[in-house]
Structure formats: structure tokens, C-alpha cells
């Protein structure tokens, strides 16, 4: 009798276990994922690098959201994706949480891009939680977020190179430069400095364009009434000055080796050809008158 009960109990247990196995249904993993990309890496504390928050799913979705936080990271800049059109929770540089939608349905999108930099050496993180990805068939909305992928980075401080610099001594044999022999350049023969004379009349006025003859050599005064002599004349030099129809005897007023401006002045003697002709005519006329007068007087006496 006891054996019969044991057999019955064994059969019942087997039936119950079989029923449990038949009733057990394996859960299908959900396809959606929200991730930080890249999810790992090593960077210097002085280095800036980019991290994107992305949504991926093998089933199309229309809305998505998550809670995002950082540790040991400084956010340099924040750039939101252009296809995000509607957000009930809008992400920003100061608040990275989001819940947004897109037009139509998609399988993948970038939510935003962060440019970050490590604050201290050690581990820096971007943590993602509270994932939500919604799929709709036009009638019902179903949740398809199955996982999140946070990011972890190793931040190191740049090391200072304390090695002593290597000093390389380059021994160069000096090149002997040949001595260059220079031939002396002969000094040019100095050009004598001309002596400047100014021709003036008794009133102190300069005489322009006058032909000046000194000891048989002729010179012409320039616009300043000056002539230029290579050699100095002496005080007894014979000087004549011709200006227009006038010929004037002159003399050297002063001579000095230390004075470049000398003066020629005229004597009061003035020889003018027109005046001589006039005087001659007057004298001849006077003589004719005297001869006529004496001849007439002589006839009268006769």
C-alpha cells in the first residue's frame, strides 16, 4: 500500500514539473539602446574630446529619453542634433536629460554632441539611466528600450620631462682666410676752387652780362653779376668792362686768398663812342661857324 502511494506521488511530481516547464516562457530582449559614444578611452587632463549621446534600435521608434549625468568632466560645448524637432525635456549644456521625438520613425539618431575635458587625473564618467524608447504601430505605443551604455574614461596628467638636455659640442677647424692685398688707390688731383669776383658800379649795383677783360683774358658776368677766375689777379691788373655800348676802365678793389668774393669797380673815366661823335660834330660845327664869321668880317672890311 505504501509502495502504491509512493508511485502515485512520483507520477504527480513528474506531471507538475512538466507542467511548470511547459508554462515557462523565455523573455525576448528589447532591441532599443541609448549609449555614450565612445564609451571608453584615455585622455590627458589638458585634452578636449567629443562624446555623442546616440539612440539605436532594430525596431523603428518615434520618441526617446534618458537621464544623463557626468563626473570629473568639464563640458566645453554642447551641440544638439538637427533632426530633433520636439522635446518635452529639452537638453542643454547645463542639463543633459532629454525626452524628445523625431518626425516619422527612425532606427538611429544622435541626440547631441558634447565637447569635454577631464578635470582631475583618475576616472571620468558619463552615466545614462531611465532609458525610454517608444515604438508605435500607429495604434499602440510600446516601450522597446532594453539597455543603456554609459561611458568611462581614464584621465591622466601630463608628465614633465626632467631629463637634462644633451649638449653636443661640434668642434670645427677654423678656416684660414687668405690675407687680401689691396693696392692703394691714388688720390685724385684736386680741382682748384675758382675765385669769385662780383662786378659792381660806383652805386653798388651789380652789372649783368658785362664782358670783363682782365690782363687780356675775357669773362662774362652771370645773373648774379659774378665772374670766376682760376688765378687771383694782382692790384695792378688792367681791367676793362664792356656793357652795351659803354666801355669802362675798372680796377681790382681787393684781393685776398681767404676771400672768395672780390669786387671790381669802375673809374670815373667813361669812354662812350656816341658821345665822342656828338662832341666831334659840335666842334666841327663850331669851327665852320668861326670860319664863316671871320670870312664875312674880312669881306666887309674890303
VOPAGU-2260 file (C-alpha; in pm, 1 decimal, decimal comma):
REM VOPAGU-2260
SITE   aa  ch    i         X         Y         Z
SITE  UNK   A    0       0,0       0,0       0,0
SITE  UNK   A    1     280,9     234,2      88,5
SITE  UNK   A    2     456,2     149,2    -235,6
SITE  UNK   A    3     144,2     239,0    -432,8
SITE  UNK   A    4     127,2     583,8    -265,4
SITE  UNK   A    5     494,7     641,9    -344,1
SITE  UNK   A    6     440,2     558,6    -708,8
SITE  UNK   A    7     140,9     788,4    -730,3
SITE  UNK   A    8     333,4    1073,5    -562,3
SITE  UNK   A    9     625,2    1030,8    -801,8
SITE  UNK   A   10     396,9    1043,3   -1105,1
SITE  UNK   A   11     220,7    1355,0    -974,7
SITE  UNK   A   12     556,0    1528,3    -914,2
SITE  UNK   A   13     673,9    1448,5   -1263,8
SITE  UNK   A   14     348,1    1580,0   -1412,4
SITE  UNK   A   15     374,5    1903,0   -1211,2
SITE  UNK   A   16     737,0    1960,6   -1311,2
SITE  UNK   A   17     648,9    1901,7   -1673,8
SITE  UNK   A   18     365,2    2148,6   -1647,7
SITE  UNK   A   19     596,3    2405,0   -1500,0
SITE  UNK   A   20     846,0    2357,0   -1783,2
SITE  UNK   A   21     570,3    2387,7   -2043,2
SITE  UNK   A   22     439,0    2705,0   -1882,2
SITE  UNK   A   23     778,1    2870,4   -1867,9
SITE  UNK   A   24     820,3    3135,9   -2148,5
SITE  UNK   A   25    1156,6    3287,7   -2222,9
SITE  UNK   A   26    1155,3    3674,4   -2227,5
SITE  UNK   A   27    1273,5    3830,6   -2558,2
SITE  UNK   A   28    1529,8    4111,9   -2501,0
SITE  UNK   A   29    1412,4    4455,6   -2609,9
SITE  UNK   A   30    1606,9    4598,4   -2908,5
SITE  UNK   A   31    1649,6    4965,4   -2811,4
SITE  UNK   A   32    1969,5    5113,2   -2665,2
SITE  UNK   A   33    2082,1    5460,8   -2559,0
SITE  UNK   A   34    2461,1    5494,1   -2543,0
SITE  UNK   A   35    2750,6    5733,6   -2495,3
SITE  UNK   A   36    2991,0    5701,2   -2790,4
SITE  UNK   A   37    3275,9    5639,5   -2749,8
SITE  UNK   A   38    3217,6    5460,3   -2424,4
SITE  UNK   A   39    3582,6    5444,8   -2312,0
SITE  UNK   A   40    3926,1    5589,4   -2374,8
SITE  UNK   A   41    4230,8    5755,5   -2219,7
SITE  UNK   A   42    4292,4    6129,3   -2236,1
SITE  UNK   A   43    4523,1    6388,8   -2084,4
SITE  UNK   A   44    4371,8    6638,6   -1843,9
SITE  UNK   A   45    4465,7    6913,9   -2089,8
SITE  UNK   A   46    4295,7    6739,9   -2384,8
SITE  UNK   A   47    3947,3    6815,1   -2519,0
SITE  UNK   A   48    3748,0    6533,8   -2682,6
SITE  UNK   A   49    3396,3    6468,8   -2817,4
SITE  UNK   A   50    3129,7    6229,7   -2686,5
SITE  UNK   A   51    2791,7    6170,2   -2857,1
SITE  UNK   A   52    2466,4    6050,7   -2700,0
SITE  UNK   A   53    2302,6    5817,3   -2954,3
SITE  UNK   A   54    1981,9    5611,9   -2978,3
SITE  UNK   A   55    1977,0    5283,6   -3174,7
SITE  UNK   A   56    1711,2    5015,1   -3226,1
SITE  UNK   A   57    1639,1    4741,6   -3476,8
SITE  UNK   A   58    1273,4    4845,9   -3448,7
SITE  UNK   A   59    1178,4    5195,4   -3563,0
SITE  UNK   A   60    1096,2    5446,4   -3290,7
SITE  UNK   A   61     944,6    5792,6   -3266,3
SITE  UNK   A   62    1027,6    5920,4   -2915,2
SITE  UNK   A   63    1313,9    5858,6   -2672,6
SITE  UNK   A   64    1457,2    5990,1   -2347,6
SITE  UNK   A   65    1704,2    5929,1   -2066,1
SITE  UNK   A   66    1871,2    6080,6   -1762,4
SITE  UNK   A   67    2236,3    6178,3   -1828,1
SITE  UNK   A   68    2497,7    6297,6   -1580,3
SITE  UNK   A   69    2877,2    6344,9   -1578,1
SITE  UNK   A   70    3153,2    6316,4   -1320,4
SITE  UNK   A   71    3510,5    6453,8   -1332,4
SITE  UNK   A   72    3436,7    6615,9   -1668,8
SITE  UNK   A   73    3407,1    6977,9   -1769,9
SITE  UNK   A   74    3164,2    7040,8   -2055,8
SITE  UNK   A   75    3326,7    7279,7   -2304,5
SITE  UNK   A   76    3044,7    7290,9   -2561,5
SITE  UNK   A   77    2703,7    7134,2   -2637,6
SITE  UNK   A   78    2562,2    7076,8   -2989,7
SITE  UNK   A   79    2209,0    6943,0   -3036,1
SITE  UNK   A   80    2126,7    6728,4   -3340,8
SITE  UNK   A   81    1930,3    6899,6   -3615,4
SITE  UNK   A   82    1664,5    6630,7   -3663,6
SITE  UNK   A   83    1533,4    6660,0   -3305,7
SITE  UNK   A   84    1208,4    6850,4   -3353,5
SITE  UNK   A   85    1009,6    6816,4   -3033,3
SITE  UNK   A   86    1121,7    6780,5   -2672,0
SITE  UNK   A   87     920,0    6774,9   -2354,2
SITE  UNK   A   88    1251,5    6769,6   -2167,5
SITE  UNK   A   89    1499,2    6981,8   -2366,0
SITE  UNK   A   90    1868,9    6902,2   -2315,3
SITE  UNK   A   91    2129,4    7177,3   -2274,5
SITE  UNK   A   92    2488,1    7227,8   -2158,7
SITE  UNK   A   93    2365,6    7273,8   -1802,0
SITE  UNK   A   94    2107,8    6991,0   -1805,7
SITE  UNK   A   95    2176,6    6682,5   -2019,0
SITE  UNK   A   96    1844,2    6499,4   -1951,7
SITE  UNK   A   97    1614,2    6469,5   -2251,6
SITE  UNK   A   98    1287,2    6331,5   -2380,7
SITE  UNK   A   99    1238,2    6415,6   -2748,3
SITE  UNK   A  100    1082,3    6299,9   -3071,1
SITE  UNK   A  101    1154,0    6295,2   -3442,1
SITE  UNK   A  102     937,2    6336,4   -3747,2
SITE  UNK   A  103     822,2    5996,5   -3869,7
SITE  UNK   A  104    1003,8    5691,2   -3730,9
SITE  UNK   A  105    1377,5    5609,9   -3742,3
SITE  UNK   A  106    1616,7    5339,2   -3626,3
SITE  UNK   A  107    1910,3    5556,2   -3520,3
SITE  UNK   A  108    1984,3    5916,7   -3425,5
SITE  UNK   A  109    2235,0    6136,7   -3248,3
SITE  UNK   A  110    2071,4    6332,3   -2967,5
SITE  UNK   A  111    2360,5    6573,3   -2902,3
SITE  UNK   A  112    2740,5    6602,1   -2905,2
SITE  UNK   A  113    2947,9    6708,5   -2604,1
SITE  UNK   A  114    3299,6    6850,2   -2613,3
SITE  UNK   A  115    3450,8    6767,3   -2273,2
SITE  UNK   A  116    3779,3    6778,7   -2085,1
SITE  UNK   A  117    3894,5    6590,3   -1777,8
SITE  UNK   A  118    3912,0    6787,5   -1455,2
SITE  UNK   A  119    4143,2    6572,0   -1243,3
SITE  UNK   A  120    4350,6    6263,1   -1309,7
SITE  UNK   A  121    4153,5    5944,2   -1249,2
SITE  UNK   A  122    3821,8    5811,7   -1386,8
SITE  UNK   A  123    3569,2    6033,9   -1562,1
SITE  UNK   A  124    3218,2    5910,3   -1638,4
SITE  UNK   A  125    2905,7    5984,3   -1841,0
SITE  UNK   A  126    2618,8    5797,3   -1672,4
SITE  UNK   A  127    2292,1    5711,7   -1857,1
SITE  UNK   A  128    1979,9    5583,8   -1680,5
SITE  UNK   A  129    1597,2    5584,1   -1704,7
SITE  UNK   A  130    1605,8    5481,7   -2068,5
SITE  UNK   A  131    1282,9    5512,9   -2270,8
SITE  UNK   A  132    1240,9    5434,7   -2642,0
SITE  UNK   A  133     889,9    5417,6   -2780,3
SITE  UNK   A  134     774,6    5219,0   -3080,6
SITE  UNK   A  135     429,8    5259,8   -3234,2
SITE  UNK   A  136     241,4    5069,1   -3499,5
SITE  UNK   A  137       0,2    5355,2   -3541,5
SITE  UNK   A  138    -241,0    5219,9   -3281,8
SITE  UNK   A  139     -45,9    5122,1   -2972,3
SITE  UNK   A  140     278,7    5253,4   -2825,5
SITE  UNK   A  141     525,4    5004,6   -2679,2
SITE  UNK   A  142     847,6    5050,3   -2484,3
SITE  UNK   A  143    1148,4    4896,7   -2663,8
SITE  UNK   A  144    1447,1    5029,4   -2462,0
SITE  UNK   A  145    1639,5    4726,3   -2345,1
SITE  UNK   A  146    1977,4    4870,1   -2234,7
SITE  UNK   A  147    2197,3    5171,3   -2180,0
SITE  UNK   A  148    2570,8    5213,0   -2238,4
SITE  UNK   A  149    2743,1    5460,2   -2011,2
SITE  UNK   A  150    3099,9    5581,0   -2070,9
SITE  UNK   A  151    3413,0    5563,9   -1858,6
SITE  UNK   A  152    3739,9    5745,2   -1940,6
SITE  UNK   A  153    4086,2    5743,6   -1785,7
SITE  UNK   A  154    4223,3    6094,0   -1729,1
SITE  UNK   A  155    4597,9    6141,4   -1677,3
SITE  UNK   A  156    4809,3    6447,4   -1600,2
SITE  UNK   A  157    5085,8    6527,3   -1849,9
SITE  UNK   A  158    5429,6    6439,9   -1714,9
SITE  UNK   A  159    5711,3    6691,4   -1713,8
SITE  UNK   A  160    6026,3    6575,5   -1886,6
SITE  UNK   A  161    6302,0    6630,2   -1630,5
SITE  UNK   A  162    6581,7    6485,8   -1841,2
SITE  UNK   A  163    6888,6    6702,1   -1869,7
SITE  UNK   A  164    6942,5    6828,9   -2221,8
SITE  UNK   A  165    7216,3    6661,1   -2417,7
SITE  UNK   A  166    7484,0    6909,5   -2516,6
SITE  UNK   A  167    7656,5    6825,0   -2841,7
SITE  UNK   A  168    7984,6    7001,1   -2894,4
SITE  UNK   A  169    8077,1    7045,5   -3256,9
SITE  UNK   A  170    8446,6    7112,0   -3295,4
SITE  UNK   A  171    8507,1    7296,3   -3619,1
SITE  UNK   A  172    8855,5    7350,1   -3753,8
SITE  UNK   A  173    8881,4    7718,1   -3833,0
SITE  UNK   A  174    8939,9    7802,5   -4197,2
SITE  UNK   A  175    9234,6    8030,8   -4254,7
SITE  UNK   A  176    9124,4    8325,1   -4461,1
SITE  UNK   A  177    9395,9    8438,0   -4700,3
SITE  UNK   A  178    9518,7    8791,0   -4647,9
SITE  UNK   A  179    9393,3    9011,0   -4925,0
SITE  UNK   A  180    9639,8    9266,3   -5052,8
SITE  UNK   A  181    9490,2    9594,5   -5158,6
SITE  UNK   A  182    9665,2    9825,6   -5399,0
SITE  UNK   A  183    9645,6   10183,2   -5280,5
SITE  UNK   A  184    9406,3   10394,8   -5482,1
SITE  UNK   A  185    9581,7   10708,9   -5598,7
SITE  UNK   A  186    9430,8   11026,3   -5466,2
SITE  UNK   A  187    9256,3   11227,4   -5737,5
SITE  UNK   A  188    9415,4   11552,0   -5838,5
SITE  UNK   A  189    9218,9   11820,8   -5658,0
SITE  UNK   A  190    9026,7   12057,3   -5879,4
SITE  UNK   A  191    9124,1   12415,5   -5796,1
SITE  UNK   A  192    8847,0   12618,3   -5640,4
SITE  UNK   A  193    8763,3   12918,2   -5862,5
SITE  UNK   A  194    8785,6   13267,7   -5717,3
SITE  UNK   A  195    8460,4   13458,9   -5739,0
SITE  UNK   A  196    8455,7   13826,8   -5831,8
SITE  UNK   A  197    8146,4   14045,6   -5832,5
SITE  UNK   A  198    8127,3   14333,0   -6080,8
SITE  UNK   A  199    7951,5   14641,2   -5940,6
SITE  UNK   A  200    7928,2   15004,7   -6037,5
SITE  UNK   A  201    8001,4   15311,4   -5821,5
SITE  UNK   A  202    7648,4   15294,1   -5680,5
SITE  UNK   A  203    7694,3   14937,2   -5559,5
SITE  UNK   A  204    7468,8   14785,6   -5830,7
SITE  UNK   A  205    7573,2   14457,0   -5989,6
SITE  UNK   A  206    7643,9   14457,6   -6362,1
SITE  UNK   A  207    7480,5   14168,4   -6553,4
SITE  UNK   A  208    7600,8   14030,7   -6888,2
SITE  UNK   A  209    7909,3   14252,7   -6892,8
SITE  UNK   A  210    8223,0   14148,2   -7081,1
SITE  UNK   A  211    8511,8   14185,6   -6836,5
SITE  UNK   A  212    8872,6   14175,6   -6957,8
SITE  UNK   A  213    9148,8   14125,2   -6700,4
SITE  UNK   A  214    9507,6   14123,9   -6829,4
SITE  UNK   A  215    9385,8   14019,5   -7174,3
SITE  UNK   A  216    9151,3   13737,2   -7058,0
SITE  UNK   A  217    8777,8   13785,8   -7111,9
SITE  UNK   A  218    8495,3   13682,4   -6880,2
SITE  UNK   A  219    8119,0   13741,6   -6883,2
SITE  UNK   A  220    7920,8   13817,4   -6567,8
SITE  UNK   A  221    7633,5   13578,5   -6484,2
SITE  UNK   A  222    7286,5   13652,4   -6343,3
SITE  UNK   A  223    7448,1   13737,3   -6011,3
SITE  UNK   A  224    7695,5   13981,2   -6170,7
SITE  UNK   A  225    7983,6   13740,7   -6094,8
SITE  UNK   A  226    8283,0   13608,2   -6287,5
SITE  UNK   A  227    8502,0   13314,8   -6192,4
SITE  UNK   A  228    8882,4   13321,2   -6209,8
SITE  UNK   A  229    9120,7   13032,4   -6160,5
SITE  UNK   A  230    9405,8   13258,3   -6051,7
SITE  UNK   A  231    9390,7   13574,3   -5849,0
SITE  UNK   A  232    9483,9   13894,6   -6036,4
SITE  UNK   A  233    9711,6   14148,5   -5875,0
SITE  UNK   A  234    9627,0   14505,2   -5780,5
SITE  UNK   A  235    9790,1   14640,2   -6096,9
SITE  UNK   A  236    9584,7   14423,6   -6332,2
SITE  UNK   A  237    9449,4   14600,5   -6641,4
SITE  UNK   A  238    9071,6   14577,1   -6622,8
SITE  UNK   A  239    8805,3   14689,7   -6871,0
SITE  UNK   A  240    8431,3   14636,4   -6853,4
SITE  UNK   A  241    8211,1   14645,9   -7165,2
SITE  UNK   A  242    7835,4   14669,7   -7106,5
SITE  UNK   A  243    7617,8   14759,2   -7405,8
SITE  UNK   A  244    7790,2   15041,3   -7592,8
SITE  UNK   A  245    7986,4   15153,7   -7287,6
SITE  UNK   A  246    8348,1   15060,4   -7221,9
SITE  UNK   A  247    8454,2   15139,6   -6867,3
SITE  UNK   A  248    8802,7   15116,2   -6727,1
SITE  UNK   A  249    8799,1   14939,7   -6396,5
SITE  UNK   A  250    9030,1   14822,4   -6123,5
SITE  UNK   A  251    9050,8   14541,3   -5870,5
SITE  UNK   A  252    8922,8   14673,7   -5542,2
SITE  UNK   A  253    9050,6   14392,3   -5315,6
SITE  UNK   A  254    9246,1   14071,1   -5345,4
SITE  UNK   A  255    9273,1   13806,1   -5072,6
SITE  UNK   A  256    9339,9   13432,1   -5076,0
SITE  UNK   A  257    9095,7   13394,7   -4787,1
SITE  UNK   A  258    8807,5   13580,7   -4951,5
SITE  UNK   A  259    8618,0   13427,0   -5239,6
SITE  UNK   A  260    8401,9   13733,4   -5313,1
SITE  UNK   A  261    8606,6   14020,1   -5460,3
SITE  UNK   A  262    8489,3   14344,1   -5613,9
SITE  UNK   A  263    8562,9   14520,8   -5939,2
SITE  UNK   A  264    8463,0   14889,7   -5954,0
SITE  UNK   A  265    8488,6   15138,3   -6240,9
SITE  UNK   A  266    8693,8   15456,7   -6256,3
SITE  UNK   A  267    8512,4   15783,1   -6317,5
SITE  UNK   A  268    8664,6   15776,0   -6667,3
SITE  UNK   A  269    8388,6   15685,7   -6912,9
SITE  UNK   A  270    8454,9   15631,7   -7279,7
SITE  UNK   A  271    8137,2   15632,4   -7487,7
SITE  UNK   A  272    8159,6   15629,2   -7871,1
SITE  UNK   A  273    7823,8   15803,8   -7928,5
SITE  UNK   A  274    7928,8   16088,5   -7701,0
SITE  UNK   A  275    8258,1   16128,3   -7886,8
SITE  UNK   A  276    8077,8   16157,2   -8220,3
SITE  UNK   A  277    7844,1   16418,4   -8079,2
SITE  UNK   A  278    8135,7   16621,8   -7941,7
SITE  UNK   A  279    8318,2   16594,3   -8271,6
SITE  UNK   A  280    8012,3   16718,8   -8462,5
SITE  UNK   A  281    7976,8   17012,2   -8224,4
SITE  UNK   A  282    8345,1   17101,1   -8258,5
SITE  UNK   A  283    8336,7   17076,0   -8637,3
SITE  UNK   A  284    8018,6   17284,9   -8649,2
SITE  UNK   A  285    8175,6   17546,3   -8424,4
SITE  UNK   A  286    8483,2   17562,0   -8644,3
SITE  UNK   A  287    8270,2   17608,0   -8957,6
SITE  UNK   A  288    8076,3   17888,2   -8791,1
SITE  UNK   A  289    8400,1   18061,1   -8683,5
SITE  UNK   A  290    8548,8   18031,9   -9033,2
SITE  UNK   A  291    8230,1   18171,2   -9186,7
SITE  UNK   A  292    8220,1   18455,0   -8933,4
SITE  UNK   A  293    8585,1   18558,8   -8992,7
SITE  UNK   A  294    8546,0   18531,3   -9372,5
SITE  UNK   A  295    8240,4   18756,4   -9374,1
SITE  UNK   A  296    8410,7   19009,4   -9149,7
SITE  UNK   A  297    8707,9   19020,1   -9382,4
SITE  UNK   A  298    8486,6   19086,9   -9685,6
SITE  UNK   A  299    8310,5   19364,5   -9505,4
SITE  UNK   A  300    8642,7   19543,3   -9442,0
SITE  UNK   A  301    8736,1   19517,0   -9803,6
